[in-house]
Amino acid sequence: MPPLPQPDPEVFLVAPPLPPSGRRTLLGRLSLPERNYVAEALRTETVGGVILLLAAVAALIWANTSGSTYASVSHLHFGPEALGLDLSVSHWAADGLLAVFFFVAGVELKRELVAGELRDPRAAALPVAAALCGMAVPALVYTLTAALGGGSLGGWAVPTATDIAFALAVLAVIGTSLPSALRAFLLTLAVVDDLFAILIIAVFFTENIDFLALGGAFAGLAVFYVLLRTGVRGWYIYLPLALVIWALMYNSGVHATIAGVAMGLMLRCTRREGETHSPGEHIEHLVRPLSAGVAVPLFALFSAGVTLKGDALAGVFTRPETLGVVLGLVVGKTVGIFGGTWLVTRFTKAQLNKDLAWADVFAVATLAGIGFTVSLLIGELAFTDEDMINDVKAAVLIGSLIAAVLSGVLLRLRVRRYRALYEAEELDADESGVPDVYEQDDPEYHLRMAAIYERKAAEHRRLAERAGAASSKPDSPA
C-alpha cells in the first residue's frame, strides 16, 4: 500500500474552520505557526516580567529607605553636552532604554499586520476594538473623575496603557495555565495598545519641534529603509545609524522612543523561499531578551521609586488626578476591553469560543488593567510638578496592584478549566513534536496513533493470556 500523502501544514493550519453556521469564533484555537510564535514571545515576556517585578520592588525599597541616594543617582547627568545629550540617569532610562522596548513593539506590530492576527481584518476587529475601547474608557473615567473633583485633566492618557510583561508576570506568579487563545488575545491587545500609546505620546506630548533635527531623523530613517530593502547586512552598520536616528529624534522635540517604533516597523517580517525566519523575526528574537530583561527593568528601577511616606498612599484616593488614574486602570480598562469584545460579537458574525465563557474575557480585561511601563512614562510627560509626578506614579502602582489581585482571584476561580484546556492543547500522544489538536486532518497522524494502539492492544492480549494461564493452575486462588 503506497504511503498516504501528508498535507502541507501551512495549508490546513492557517486558521481553524468556520462553524457550520458561518459565524466566526472569537478566541478560537490559533494556527500552529502562530501558536509557536506566541509561546516563544510570551516565554521571554514572562521571564522579563518577573525581572520587572523585582526591579519595581527594588526601586520602592531603595526610594523609601535611602531616598537621597536614590534621587542623587537618578539625577546624575552624563553624556555629550555638545550633542544635546547630557541627560540624567532616569532620563536615559526613559528616552534611551525604552527606545529598545518600543523597537520590539514596532517589530511585533509589523509582524501582526503582515503575518499575525491583524493581517485578516475580520480577525483584527476583536483586538482593535477591545484596545480602542480599553483606552477610550479609562481616559473618559479619568477625565470625569478629575473634572468632578476640580483636578488637572492633563493626565487623561496615564491609565490608557497595558503592560504585557507585568501582566504575564502576574500569570506566572499565580500559576494559571491560561489557554493559548487568551494569552494571544492579551499579547495582540497589548501590541495594538502600544501602537495607540505611541501615537498619544507623539501627538499630545510634543511641544516644541526642531524641524532641522526632525528632518535629519527622517533622512536617517530613509537610509535605514533603503539599506534594509537592498539587503545590506551587518550590525556594525545598523547600530551606529540607529543611534544617530535616535539622537536626532530626541533633539527634534519628538519623544525619542518614536525612532525605535519607526525602525521596528521597517523590518521585513514575511519569510522568503529558503528562510527559516524573516529578518524581523530574527532580530526580534535577539533584541526581545535585551528589552524584557534589561531595558524595561532598568527603566522601572529609576521610575518606580515612589516615596510612600506620610499620607502618600491615602492621598491617592482623595486627590482627583490620582483617583482618576486608579479608577481608569481598574474600572476603565475592564469595562472598556470587556465592552469592546462584547460589541464585536453583538454587531458582527462572531461568537465566543464554546470552550470559554464571558467570565474569562472579564478576567483578562481586568488583567489588562495592569499599566506600568508606558503609564509611568506618560505620567512623567503629563505633569511637571515633582510631587504630582510622585503621586501619579503611586496611583499607577496601586491601580496595577488592585487589577493584579482582582484578575488573580478571577482567574483562580477557573484554573481547573484552564488547566484542562491547556493540557489538551499540549497533548502530543504520538510524540511527533506537534500537539495532537493540530494533526486531526493529517492521515499520517492517525496511522501513527493506530500503530500505538495496536502495540498497546498486543501487550494487553499478552498480559491477558499470562493472567489466564496463572488462574488455571491447581494452586491458584478460587
N, C-alpha and C positions, 0 to 999 in steps of 0.2 A: 504494500500500500504506500503510494508516494506521500511524503510529508505534506501536511496541510499548510497552506501559505499563511505566514504571520503578517497581519496588517500593520501598516506603518503607525506607530504610536501617536505621531503628530496628527494623524487623521482623526482618530476617534477620541483623542484626549483633549481636543481644543476646548470643548465645553460640554457639560452634561446635556442630554437631550431634553427638549421641552416636554412638560407634562402633556398628557393626552388632550387636555382642554386647550392647549396652545398658550397657556399663561406661563410667564417666565418665573422661575423660582428665585426668590431673594435669599441670599446667604446659603446658596447650594454648594455642592461639592466642587472644589477647584479642579482645574485640569492638572495633570501630573507635573508638567514643567513649572506651572505657577505655584503648585504646592511645594515643590522642591526649593524654588526661589524664596518663597515666603518663610519656609522653615529655616533656611540659611540666614536670611536677613534678621529674623526675629531672635535667632540664637545669639547673634552678635549684639543686637539691641538689648536683649535681656541681661547679658553679662555687663554691658555698658551701663544699663540702668541700675544694677546693683552697685557698681562703682560710683555712679552719680549719686545714689542714695547715701553712700558712705561719705562722699565729698561734701554733700549738703549738711550732714550731721557734724562733720569735722568743722565746717565753716561756722555753724551755730555755736559749737563748743568754744572754738577759738575766739569768736567775736564777743562771747559773753563771759569768758574767763580772763582774757587779755585783750580787751578792746583796743587799747592804744597801740599794741604791737600789730594787731590785725589792720588797723587803719593806716599805720605807717607803711606796712608792706603793700597794701592795696594802692596807696597813693604815691608809691615810689616811681619816679619817672626815669625812663631810659629810651634811647632811640635817636636817630639822626634828626636834629632840630632843623637843619637846613632843608630837609625834605618834608618838613611839617609833620614829622612822625615821632616827636618827643612826647610819648604817651605814658600814662600811669600803667601799673600792672593790671589793674581792673579794666582799664580802657583797652589794653592789648588783648585781654581775655574776651571782652565783649565784641570788639571790632575785628580782631585778628583771628583768634581761635574759632570763633563762631562762624567765620567765613568758611572754614573746613566743614562744619556742620551743615551749612546751607549749600555748600557744593554737593555734598552727598544727597541732600534733599532735592537739588536740581536734577541729579542723575536719576534718582528714584522717580521723580515726576516724569522725566523724559521716557524712562522705561515703561512706566504705567501707560503713557499716552500712545506708545508705538507697539508695545508687546504685552502689556498687562491688562488689568481690569478696565482701564479707562479708554482702551482702544475701541471698544464697542460702545456707541452712545447709549444703547439700552442698558448695558451693564454699568456704565458710568453714572447713570441717573441716580442710583442709590447713594454712593459715597459723596457725589457732588451736592445733591440735595441735602443730605444729612450734614455735610460740612458747612454749607452755607447757612442752614438753619441753626447749626451748632455754633456759629459765630454771630449771627444776627441777633438771636435771642439773648445771649449773655450781654452783648453791647446794649440792647434795649433795657435789660434788667438793671445794668449799672447806671444807665442814663436816668431811668425813672427814680432809682434809689438816691442818686446824687442830687437830682433836681428837687425831689421832695424834701431832702434834708438840707438843701441850700449849699451843697458842696460843689467842687470843681467837676466839670464834665470832661476834662482833658484825659481822664484815664479810661474812657469807654472801651478802648481796644485791649486793655490788660487782660480781662478774663476770656478773650476770644480764642486763645491758643490751647492746643492739646500737646502734652509732652509724651510721645510714644515710648521713649526709653524709660521714663519714670513709671508709666502705666504698666509696661511689661515687667519692670522690677517688682511691682506690687503683685502681679500674677505669679512671679517666681517665688515670692515670699509666702503667699497663701497656698501655693501648690495646686492651683486649679489647672486641670488638663483641658484647657479651652479648645473646642474643635477648631480645625484649621480655617473653616469659613468665617468664624467670628474673629479669629486672630487676623485674617486677611482683611476683613472689613475694618478692623481697628487700624491696621497699618495703612490701608488705602485712604481711610478717613484722615489720618494724620498727615499723609502726603498732600492731599488737597488742602487741608487746614494750613499746612506750612506755606503753600502757594499763596493763599489769600493773606496770610500774615506778612509775607514778603511784600505783597502789593500795598498793604496797610502801612508798613514801615516806609516804603519808597514814596508813597503819595502823601501821607499825613505827617510824617516826621522828617521831612526835608524842608529846610527853611531857605538858607542862602546857598545858591548854586554857583560854583565857579565853572563857567561853560568851557573854558580852555582846558581845565583838568578833565572835565567830563568828556570833552571831545577826544582827548588823549586816551581815556579809558575805552571809549567806543572803538578808536582806531586799534588799540591793543586787542580788543575782543575780535575785531575783524581779522587781524593777523592770526589770532588763535584759531579762528574758524577755518581760515584758508589752509593753515598748516595741518589741521585735522583732516580736511577733505582731500588734501593732496597726499595723505598717507605718511607724512613726516613723523618719525618716532624718536623717542629719547626724552627721558625725564629732565635731562640737563638743558633741554630747550624750553619745555613747557613750564617747569617750575620757576625759573627766573622771569619768564614772561607773565606768569600768573601773579607773581609778587609785584611786578610793575603795574599790572592792571589793577590789582588791589590798592596799591598806594595812590594811584591816580583817582580811583573811585572814592577813596577816603578823603582826599584833598578837594574833591569836587563838591563836597557837602552832602552827597547822597550816601546813605549808610553803606559802609564798605562791604557788608555781607552780601549785598546785591551782586557784587562781582562774582562771588562764589556760585550763586544761583545761575547767573548767566553762563559761566563756563561749564557748569554741570549740564545745562540744557543743550549745549552744543555737541556733546559727545554722542557718537553713534551707538544706539542701543539695540540695533537689529543685527542678527547674525548673517554673515555671507557664507557661501559654499566653502566648506572646509574649516570653518571656525567653530570651535567648541564654545567659546564665549565671545560676545561682542566687545569692542573696546570699552564701552561704558560699563558693562558688567565686570570686566576685568579690573578696571580702575576703581570701581565702587568696592569690589572685593578687597582691594589693597587699602583703600582710604577709610572705609567704614570703621574698622577697628581703631584707627587713629582718632576718628571723630568721636565714636562712642566711648572709647576707653581713656582718651587723653584730653581732647579739646573741650568737650562738654563738661566733664568733671572739673577741669581747672576753671572753666567759667563759673561753675556752681560754687567752687571754693571761694572765689573772690566776689561773688554776687549774692550768695545766700547767707552771708554773715550778718544776720539781722539781730539788732540789740533787743532782747526781750525783757529787759529790766523795767521795774516800775509798773505803770499801767499800760504798757505797750500792747499786751495781749487783750486786756479788757477794752482798750480803746478801739481795737479792730471792729468791735460790734456796736460801737457808739458813734463812730465817725462815718459820715455818709459815703466818702470815697472808698474807704476800706471795706465797709459793709457791702457796698455795691460790687466790689471785687469778689468777696466771699460768695454772695448770692449769685453772681454771674457764673462762677465756676461750678457751684454745687447745684443750683436750680436751673440757671440758664442753659448750661451745656446739656444737662439731662433732658430738659423739656425740648430744647431745640433739635438735638440729634434724634431722640425718640419720635418727636413730631414730624421731622423731615422724612424719616423712614416710613412712618405710617402714611404720610401724604403720597409717597411713591406707590404704595400698594392701593391707595384709595383712588388715584387718578390714572394709573397705568395698568396694563395687563400683567400684573406681577402678584405673586403670593409668597408668603413666608415659607421657608423650608419646613416640611412636615415634621422633621426631627427636632426642630427648635420651637420655642414659644416666645410670645412678645415680652415675657419676663426676662428672657435672655438679652433681647435688644435693649431693654430698660437698664439692665445691669451694665452692659457695655457702654451705654450712653452715660451712665454715672461714672464709669471708669475714665471716660474721656474728659471728665471734669478736672483731671489732674493736669493743671497747667503750670509748668515750671520754667524751663529754659527760656522760651520765647516770651512768656508772661513777665518774667523778671527783666528781660531785655526791654520790652515795651514800657514797663514801669519806670525804668531808668530814663527812657526817652520822653515819656509823657510829662514828667514832673522835674522841676529844677531844685526845689527845696529838699535838703538832705533829710530832714525829719519826715517829710511826706514820703520820700522815696523809701525810707526805712519802714514806715508804717504800711505802705503798699506792698512791699516785699513780704512783710509779716502776714498780710492778708492773703497773698498768693500761697504762702506756705500753709497757713491754716485752712484755706479753702481746698487746697490739694489734699491735705491730710484728711479732712472730712470726706471728700469724694473718695479717697482711697479706702477709708474704713467702711463707708456705705456700700461701695461696689464689692469690697471683700466679703461683707455679710451676704449680699445678694447672690454673689457667685458661689459661695459655700453652700447655699441652700440647694443649688442644682449640681453640686460637684459630682454626685454619683452618675447623673445623666451624662455630664460632660465626659467623665472617665470612660463610660461605656462607648460613647461615640468616638472618643479619641482612640481607644483600643481597637475598635472596628476599622477605623481609618488606617491604623498602623499594621494590622494583621497581615503577615506575609507567610501563609501556611506552606506555600510551595518553595519558599526560600529563594525566590528569583531576584530579590533586591527591589521589587516593585510591589507596593501594597495590593492585596487581592482585589480591592474595590475598583482598581484601575485596570484589571485584566479580565473583566467579565465578558468582554467581546473578543477575547483572544483565544482561538481554538487550542493553541499550544498550552495555555494555562490549564484548561480543562483536561487535556491529556495528561499533563503532569500531575494534577490532583487525582485523576483516575488511577494512575500508577501508584501514587502514595496510598490510596485507599485499598488498592489490590494487595499491596505489600502488608498493610495492616490486617486485611482480611485473612491472608495466608497465615500470618503469625497467630491470629486468634483461632483459626482452624487447628493449627498445630498444638496450641495450648489446650483446646477442647479435647483433642484426641489423647493428649497426655493425661488430662484430668479424668477422661473416661476410662482409660486403661488403669489408672490408680484406683478408681472406685470399684473396679471389677475384681480386685484382689481379694482373697478369702479373709484376710485380717483387716480389711478396710472397714471403717465405721458404717453402720447401717444408715 
